[in-house]
Amino acid sequence: KIIDQNLFNDYVEKVGPWIKEVGGVVFAKDSEPIGKEKTEDSNIAVICEFPSMRQALEAYESNEYQELTKLRKAATINSTFTIMEGMDEATKLRRAMGL
């Protein structure tokens, strides 16, 4: 949940270009998510996609992101951050086709 919008805006301004620089893209963003199980009052949810799990982990663990995340943590409460394996392209296509 964002508690300091100005500080969070600063984070977004800096992290957006950085995500592209390290090979990621913002896949989805919602400023009105329907939170469940300890996230009921969330006011932002973001999913970023990276070409591989390795690249996502390296990006998160980088010194650059560890500095940027200080802004995110200061601007939010009850923040969560998860890195997970995505679907391969064939699975994405089958799901998109309803199969």
Backbone bond lengths (Angstrom), bond angles and torsions (degrees), N, CA, C in turn:
res aa  C-N    CA-C-N  psi(-1)  N-CA   C-N-CA  omega(-1)  CA-C   N-CA-C  phi
1 K - - - 1.448 - - 1.522 108.25 -
2 I 1.327 116.32 129.14 1.456 121.37 178.31 1.521 108.78 -76.26
3 I 1.333 115.56 127.33 1.467 120.29 178.01 1.528 111.62 -116.53
4 D 1.331 117.24 -13.63 1.466 121.79 176.58 1.525 107.23 -134.98
5 Q 1.327 115.89 93.02 1.460 121.09 -173.76 1.525 111.95 -62.09
6 N 1.332 118.65 -39.56 1.464 120.57 -179.81 1.528 111.62 -63.31
7 L 1.309 116.67 -43.64 1.459 120.63 178.35 1.526 110.38 -66.60
8 F 1.330 116.53 -39.15 1.464 119.55 178.20 1.524 110.53 -66.04
9 N 1.333 117.94 -38.60 1.464 121.08 176.29 1.527 110.61 -59.85
10 D 1.312 116.85 -39.18 1.464 121.62 177.24 1.523 109.96 -62.46
11 Y 1.330 116.63 -43.30 1.468 121.41 176.91 1.527 110.60 -59.63
12 V 1.322 117.47 -48.54 1.464 121.87 -178.33 1.526 110.52 -61.58
13 E 1.318 116.60 -42.64 1.465 121.37 -179.77 1.534 111.40 -59.95
14 K 1.318 116.41 -34.70 1.463 121.12 -178.71 1.528 112.71 -88.71
15 V 1.319 116.76 -37.77 1.464 119.44 -174.33 1.530 112.12 -78.04
16 G 1.328 117.95 -28.97 1.464 120.54 -179.89 1.517 112.92 -56.67
17 P 1.333 118.59 -56.70 1.463 120.21 178.12 1.533 112.42 -62.89
18 W 1.330 116.54 -35.50 1.460 120.33 179.50 1.526 111.09 -62.97
19 I 1.343 117.32 -42.18 1.478 120.43 179.62 1.527 109.59 -57.45
20 K 1.327 117.25 -46.39 1.468 120.64 178.72 1.520 110.67 -62.22
21 E 1.314 116.67 -41.50 1.464 122.43 -178.28 1.523 111.97 -59.63
22 V 1.336 117.13 -34.90 1.469 120.57 -178.21 1.531 112.52 -96.90
23 G 1.333 116.98 12.02 1.462 120.83 172.97 1.513 115.83 92.34
24 G 1.316 118.22 9.86 1.460 120.65 -179.99 1.519 112.13 -100.53
25 V 1.324 115.25 166.40 1.462 122.02 174.39 1.524 108.20 -139.14
26 V 1.332 115.79 149.54 1.463 119.35 172.92 1.520 106.53 -77.23
27 F 1.316 116.60 117.23 1.460 123.37 -176.94 1.525 111.17 -86.68
28 A 1.328 116.87 -38.81 1.464 121.30 -178.76 1.521 109.48 -156.26
29 K 1.329 115.24 148.13 1.467 121.32 177.28 1.514 107.54 -146.84
30 D 1.324 116.78 138.13 1.454 121.46 179.20 1.520 108.68 -140.77
31 S 1.324 116.99 122.36 1.459 120.25 178.79 1.532 111.93 -91.61
32 E 1.333 116.28 3.34 1.464 120.80 175.41 1.531 110.41 -137.01
33 P 1.348 117.30 55.39 1.462 118.69 -179.71 1.524 111.06 -69.16
34 I 1.295 115.71 156.27 1.460 121.60 176.19 1.527 106.40 -98.68
35 G 1.319 115.05 95.06 1.455 120.62 -175.97 1.515 111.88 -76.16
36 K 1.303 115.63 145.11 1.459 123.93 176.49 1.523 108.47 -135.66
37 E 1.296 116.84 154.03 1.459 123.26 174.32 1.525 112.35 52.19
38 K 1.295 115.99 75.31 1.456 126.36 176.26 1.526 113.71 76.09
39 T 1.331 117.93 8.88 1.472 120.46 175.95 1.523 110.47 -125.75
40 E 1.326 116.28 23.51 1.464 120.91 -175.14 1.526 113.64 -58.35
41 D 1.319 118.46 -31.82 1.462 119.48 -177.46 1.532 112.72 -102.17
42 S 1.322 116.80 22.51 1.462 121.04 178.63 1.523 110.63 -62.58
43 N 1.329 115.93 144.47 1.460 118.98 176.65 1.524 112.10 -127.53
44 I 1.331 116.24 15.14 1.464 120.86 171.76 1.520 109.31 -162.50
45 A 1.325 115.73 143.30 1.463 122.77 172.87 1.525 106.76 -142.90
46 V 1.318 116.46 133.91 1.463 121.55 -177.48 1.518 108.65 -135.41
47 I 1.332 116.14 138.12 1.462 122.11 174.18 1.523 107.28 -121.90
48 C 1.326 115.82 126.02 1.460 121.42 176.11 1.524 108.30 -111.60
49 E 1.316 115.03 147.47 1.463 120.39 -178.94 1.520 109.13 -119.21
50 F 1.322 115.47 137.35 1.456 122.57 177.46 1.523 108.60 -123.39
51 P 1.326 117.67 155.71 1.467 120.37 -178.65 1.528 113.89 -60.55
52 S 1.336 116.98 -26.07 1.466 119.32 -179.75 1.523 109.81 -152.95
53 M 1.315 114.73 161.75 1.459 120.92 175.72 1.523 109.66 -61.37
54 R 1.325 116.88 -41.10 1.455 121.51 179.79 1.526 111.02 -58.29
55 Q 1.347 117.13 -45.54 1.462 120.22 -179.91 1.532 111.64 -65.54
56 A 1.314 116.67 -37.25 1.470 119.95 178.17 1.521 110.54 -64.50
57 L 1.314 117.09 -45.05 1.469 121.13 179.65 1.528 111.30 -64.94
58 E 1.335 116.33 -43.86 1.462 119.64 178.87 1.527 110.90 -62.24
59 A 1.325 116.69 -40.10 1.463 120.40 179.17 1.522 110.26 -63.71
60 Y 1.318 116.89 -48.50 1.463 121.00 -179.16 1.528 111.63 -61.16
61 E 1.320 116.31 -42.99 1.457 121.13 -175.67 1.527 113.64 -81.17
62 S 1.326 117.72 -5.22 1.462 120.97 -177.84 1.527 111.31 -66.10
63 N 1.316 115.36 152.49 1.460 120.71 176.49 1.523 110.94 -59.20
64 E 1.336 116.64 -37.81 1.467 120.63 -179.73 1.519 111.26 -60.23
65 Y 1.351 116.58 -47.74 1.462 117.41 -178.69 1.527 111.31 -71.67
66 Q 1.298 118.02 -34.40 1.458 119.39 178.98 1.528 111.02 -61.81
67 E 1.311 117.67 -30.61 1.466 120.79 173.27 1.526 110.50 -73.92
68 L 1.340 117.35 -45.51 1.466 120.94 -179.57 1.524 112.10 -62.29
69 T 1.327 116.72 -37.93 1.462 119.66 -175.50 1.521 112.30 -67.04
70 K 1.329 117.16 -19.40 1.462 119.81 175.57 1.529 110.02 -61.31
71 L 1.338 116.48 -37.57 1.467 120.46 176.34 1.527 110.59 -64.28
72 R 1.345 116.21 -46.19 1.470 120.70 -179.58 1.512 110.70 -60.01
73 K 1.314 116.37 -45.07 1.459 120.06 -177.72 1.527 111.84 -66.92
74 A 1.325 117.11 -35.94 1.464 120.45 178.86 1.528 111.85 -72.59
75 A 1.325 117.06 -26.81 1.464 121.65 -176.23 1.522 113.67 -91.34
76 T 1.344 117.37 -5.60 1.463 120.78 -174.65 1.531 111.68 -133.91
77 I 1.331 114.73 165.23 1.460 121.63 168.63 1.521 107.46 -129.72
78 N 1.310 116.05 156.40 1.470 122.20 179.65 1.526 111.85 53.72
79 S 1.315 116.50 34.43 1.460 121.38 -179.04 1.527 109.75 -75.85
80 T 1.304 116.01 141.10 1.459 121.27 174.83 1.515 109.07 -122.89
81 F 1.307 116.83 155.00 1.457 122.44 -179.01 1.512 106.34 -146.21
82 T 1.321 117.37 120.64 1.457 121.85 -177.53 1.518 109.52 -128.90
83 I 1.327 116.42 136.62 1.465 121.61 172.95 1.515 105.79 -114.40
84 M 1.321 115.60 125.75 1.471 119.56 -177.21 1.516 110.68 -140.76
85 E 1.303 115.88 157.97 1.458 122.05 177.62 1.515 108.95 -72.54
86 G 1.310 116.88 133.87 1.465 121.85 179.15 1.518 111.57 -88.99
87 M 1.307 114.85 -170.19 1.460 121.07 178.59 1.519 109.52 -93.63
88 D 1.331 116.38 147.81 1.450 118.80 174.26 1.537 109.29 -73.78
89 E 1.307 117.18 166.73 1.465 121.77 -174.28 1.527 112.49 -60.66
90 A 1.323 118.31 -37.65 1.465 120.72 179.93 1.526 110.79 -64.56
91 T 1.317 116.86 -41.25 1.471 120.50 178.67 1.517 110.46 -65.35
92 K 1.331 117.04 -42.42 1.476 120.88 177.34 1.523 110.46 -58.40
93 L 1.322 116.84 -44.63 1.470 120.75 -179.26 1.520 110.92 -64.67
94 R 1.336 117.99 -43.82 1.474 120.16 178.87 1.521 110.66 -61.42
95 R 1.314 117.33 -42.78 1.465 120.14 179.19 1.513 111.32 -65.13
96 A 1.314 117.70 -41.66 1.458 121.57 178.86 1.528 111.16 -62.02
97 M 1.327 116.00 -31.06 1.467 120.68 179.67 1.519 112.00 -88.03
98 G 1.328 117.36 -1.37 1.459 121.18 178.49 1.517 113.40 78.47
99 L 1.306 117.57 21.18 1.468 121.51 -179.08 1.499 112.43 -96.40
